[in-house]
Amino acid sequence: DSERPRPVHIELPLDIITAPAEHMQVRPRVQLARPAPARSPLHEAAAKLAKAQKPLLLLGGGCVAAQAEARALATALDAPTALTVNAKGLLQPEHPLLVGSNQSLVPVRELALEADVVLAIGTELGETDYDVVFDSNFRIGGELIRIDIDPQQLMRNQVPSIAIQADARTAMRALLELLPAREASADSPGAQRAAKVRAQLAEDFSGWAHYRTLFGKILEALPDARFVGDSTQTVYSGNHLVELDGGRRWFNSASGYGTLGYGLPAAIGAKLGEPGRPVISLMGDGGLQFTLPELASAVEARVGIIVLLWNNHGYGEIKRYMERRDITPLGVDIYTPDFLAIARGFGCEAERARDYEHLRALLRNAPSDRPLIVEVMEAAPFAP
């Protein structure tokens, strides 16, 4: 708990795991406290933030346990707030200071350039959240204050003027004690700056209306759903468009190594971890073929996940990337099998959604004891 969470691998040889252990004493594990911020840099940061005229708040996945503090801090700073993909939900969709997860797009990048003080908490400031267009143009014009539980992370990607090693929630609480109180307002300078950015982004996303409608219909049917994604078009668009009212509800492989096939087994794990919440796996036809046999694991475990299968008969995003750069498409127009027949063969329920009303009915009536595969054909988009 005192460091950045990471996977741990423990290997036990067969002679050890089968050996008697009655002679061993079981002792309670000492729980280390999460690091608190050092007093001097914290006060320096608070002083700079209190004087800032155009502050910007950048929150990452390291803040997911500090939802209340994140919302209070955004209000106290009156700072437009950008969230990484793993931080979605820290600010509710209607929050006047929210600018979404769009740090790679021009309107948010302009905010970063014009900000006199940028406060980044629990974020790597890494490529998959801040530079998905790969042009290295996310730049900070003013002072950067970074807070992170990992001391090495504090100096990566963007070098700060003030670096504070601390647990995100502990640091936010300490900052809130040092900052003047402020009431939330849709007419504040920060809210007006955020509203301008949201309007610009809405114009940029005008061609993505069908994705916005798709997610709107899904959330109408399952408002408390958790989304676990692969690398697929619904994930790419959702990373920019979807806003949720709580943390730990949106995660995917597209914001890391871009692993194909991740979304299905990860969704099984999410459902086993919290059986009472609907879990939707966002998969593409190419990615699903990497881990398709995991449907058998889900059936055996009686896991009622929903797989929303976006079928464009190939690696559509990679193909578009090649075509935009005048590269002859190669290896992207792949054979796609009859997923519905295969899923039924595994013991799943499987249907192709005909329209939005049919989709909502399928989601609302999803079985609780086995997966439901809902195929959506990109070539036949639904009518509004």
MOMOJO-V424343 format. One record per pair of residues at least 24 apart in sequence whose C-alpha atoms are under 10 Angstrom apart, sorted by the first residue. I is the first residue (numbers start at 1). J is the second residue. Records with the same first field share a line. If there is no record, write none. Layout:
# MOMOJO-V424343
I=J  J
This chain:
# MOMOJO-V424343
1=31  32  33  34  35  149  167
2=31  32  33  34  35  36  149  150  166  167
3=32  33  34  35  148  149  150  151  166  167
4=34  62  122  148  149  150  151  153  167
5=62  149  150
33=167
34=149  166  167  168  169  170
35=148  149  150  165  166  167  168  170  171
36=149  164  165  166  167  168  169  170  171  174
37=147  148  149  163  164  165  166  167  168  170  171  172  174  175
38=164  165  166  171
39=164  174
40=164
41=145  162  163  164  165
42=145  147  162  163  164  165  171  174  175  178
43=174  175  178  179
44=145  162
45=117  119  144  145  146  161  162  163  164  175  178
46=77  145  174  175  176  177  178  179  180
47=175  178  179
48=116  117  118  143  145
49=76  77  79  116  117  118  119  143  145  175  179
50=76  77  117  178  179  180
51=77  116  117
52=77  78  79  115  116  117  118  143
53=77  78  79  115  116  117  189  190
54=78  79  80  111  112  114  115  116  117  118  142  189  190  193
55=79  80  81  111  112  114  115  116  117  118  119  142  143  190
56=80  81  82  97  108  111  112  113  114  115  116  117  118  119  120  140  142  144  190  194
57=81  82  83  97  98  112  115  117  118  119  120  121  145
58=82  83  84  87  101  103  112  118  119  120  121  122  123  125  146
59=83  84  85  86  87  88  90  91  101  119  120  121  122  123  124  125  147  168
60=84  85  86  87  88  90  101  120  121  122  123  124  125  129  148  168
61=85  86  87  88  90  121  122  123  124  168  247  248  251
62=86  87  121  122  123  124  147  148  149  150  167  168  169
63=87  90  121  122  123  148  167  168  169  172  247
64=88  89  90  122  168  169  246  247  248
65=90  167  168  169  247  248
66=90  167  168  169  170  172  173  247
67=91  92  169  245  246  247
68=169  172  173
69=168  169  170  171  172  173  175  176
70=121  168  169  172  173  176
71=95  97  98  184
72=172  173  176  181  182  183  184
73=172  173  175  176  179  181  182
74=98  176  182  184  190
75=181  182  183  184  185  188  190  191
76=175  176  179  180  181  182  183  184
77=119  176  179  180  181  182  190
78=182  183  184  185  188  189  190  191  192  193  194
79=115  117  118  119  188  189  190  191  193  194
80=108  111  112  115  189  190  191  192  193  194  195  197
81=108  119  120  190  191  194
82=108  120  194
83=120  123  129
84=122  123  124  125  126  128  129  130  239  240  255
85=128  129  238  239  240  242  243  248  250  251  252  254  255
86=123  129  239  247  248  249  250  251  252  255
87=122  123  246  247  248  249  250  251
88=239  242  243  244  245  246  247  248  249  250  251
89=242  243  244  245  246  247  248  249  250
90=243  244  245  246  247  248
91=243  244  245  246  247
92=243  244  245  246  247
93=242  243  244  245  246
94=243  244  245
95=184  185  186  191  194  245
96=184  185  186  187  188  190  191  192  193  194  195  198
97=184  185  186  188  189  190  191  192  193  194  195  198
98=190  191  194  195  197  198  243
99=191  193  194  195  196  197  198  199  201  243
100=194  197  198  201  239  240  241  242  243
101=129  130  238  239  240  241  242  243
102=129  130  131  132  197  198  201  239  240  241
103=127  128  129  130  131  132  138  240
104=128  129  130  131  132  133  134  135  136  137  138  240
105=130  131  132  133  137  138  201  204  240
106=137  138  197  200  201  204
107=194  196  197  198  199  200  201  204
108=138  194  197  198  200  201
109=137  138  139  140  141  197
110=138  139  140  141  197
111=139  140  141  193  194  197
112=138  139  140  141  142  144
113=137  138  139  140  141  142
114=139  140  141  142
115=140  141  142  143  144
116=140  141  142  143  144
117=141  142  143  144  145
118=142  143  144  145  146  160
119=143  144  145  146  147  160  162
120=144  145  146  147  148  154  160  163
121=145  146  147  148  149  154  164  166  167  168  169  171  172
122=146  147  148  149  150  153  154  166  167  168  169
123=147  148  153  154
124=148  150  153  154  155  156  157  158
125=153  154  156  157  158
126=156  157  158  255  256
127=157  255  256
128=254  255  256  257  258
129=239  254  255  256
132=236  254  255
147=171  172
201=240  241
202=241
205=237  240  241
208=237  241
209=241  384
210=381  382  383  384
211=235  237  238  241  242  381
212=237  238  240  241  242
213=356  382  383  384
214=238  356  359  381  382  384
215=241  242  243
216=242
217=356  357  359  360  363
218=280  356  359  360  363  364
219=244  360  363
220=360  363  364
221=357  359  360  361  362  363  364  365
222=277  278  279  280  360  363  364
223=278
224=249  277  278  279
225=249  250  277  278  279  280
226=250  251  267  270  271  274  277  278  279  280  281
227=251  252  263  267  270  278  279  280  281  282  306  307  308
228=252  253  262  263  264  265  266  267  268  269  270  279  280  281  282  283  307
229=253  254  255  260  261  262  263  264  266  267  280  281  282  283  284  307  308
230=254  255  258  259  260  261  262  263  264  266  267  281  282  283  284  287  288
231=255  256  257  258  259  260  261  262  263  282  283  284  286  287  288  315  317
232=258  260  263  282  283  284  285  286  287  288  309  310  311  312  315  316  317  318
233=282  283  284  310  311  312  315  316  317  378
234=282  283  284  308  309  310
235=281  282  283  284  310
236=317
238=282
249=277  279
250=280
251=281
252=281  282
259=287  290
260=284  286  287  288  289  290  291
261=285  286  287  288  289  290  291  292  294
262=287  288  290  291
263=287  288  291  307
264=288  290  291  292  293  294  295  298  305  306  307
265=291  292  293  294  295  297  298
267=298  303  304  305  306  307
268=294  295  297  298  301  302  303  304  305  306  371
269=298  303  305
270=305
271=298  303  304  305  306
272=298  301  302  303  304  305
275=303  304  305  368
276=304  368
277=304  305
278=304  305  306  363  364  366  368
279=303  304  305  306  307
280=304  305  306  307  308  363  371  372  373
281=305  306  307  308  309  373
282=306  307  308  309  310
283=307  308  309  310  311  373  375
284=308  309  310  311  312  313  314  315  316  375  376
285=309  310  311  312  313  314  315  316  334  335  336  337  339  375  377
286=310  311  312  313  314  315  316  332  333  334  335  336
287=314  315
288=339
289=336  337  339
292=339  342  343  346
293=342  343  346
294=346
295=342  343  344  345  346  347  348  370  371  372  373
296=343  345  346  347  348  370  371
297=346  370
298=346  347  348  369  370  371
299=346  347  348  369  370  371
300=346  347  369  370
301=369  370
302=367  368  369  370  371
303=367  368  369  370  371  372
304=348  366  367  368  369  370  371  372
305=366  367  368  369  370  371  372  373
306=349  350  362  363  366  367  368  370  371  372  373  374
307=350  371  372  373  374  375
308=352  353  359  363  372  373  374  375  376
309=339  352  373  374  375  376  377  378
310=374  375  376  377  378
311=336  339  375  376  377  378  379  380
312=336  376  377  378  379  380
313=337  377  378  379
316=378
339=373  374  375
340=372  373  374  375
343=371  372  373
344=371  372  373
346=370  371
347=371  372
348=372  373
349=373  374
350=374  375
351=375  376
352=376  377
353=377  382
354=380  381  382  383
355=380  381  382  383  384
356=381  382  383  384
357=382  384
